Amino acid sequence: MQNINLSIKEAADAHIELIPPPFDELYRAMGYKNFVLLFDYFGGQNVYVPTLRTIFSDAIKARIRQEIGESTLSMPDIAKKYGYTSQYLRRAMSL
């Protein structure tokens, strides 16, 4: 089995231009081993990939709440630090 995987990796590396988009970009970014793990886990499924900001949203908001409580930074400074507007933070923190 190891030889088969090595042969597949060699073929993919030699002809990466034949891997259809956007999978060619994933392959280049992740490398063979992680690419195979991804497809072993999710192969055949429809998977939505949100932005990192969406995935980390709750953790970011928790950290912002903590900083608001402990920091001497102003709301505009904290908002700028995390790439939000002050108005958005005020709305988000009131929820």
Sequence and secondary structure as in RCSB ss.txt:
>XXXX:A:sequence
MQNINLSIKEAADAHIELIPPPFDELYRAMGYKNFVLLFDYFGGQNVYVPTLRTIFSDAIKARIRQEIGESTLSM
PDIAKKYGYTSQYLRRAMSL
>XXXX:A:secstr
 HHHHHHHHHHHHHTGGGS TTHHHHHHHHHHHHHHHHHHHHTTS      HHHHHHHHHHHHHHHHHHH  S H
HHHHHHHT  HHHHHHHHT 
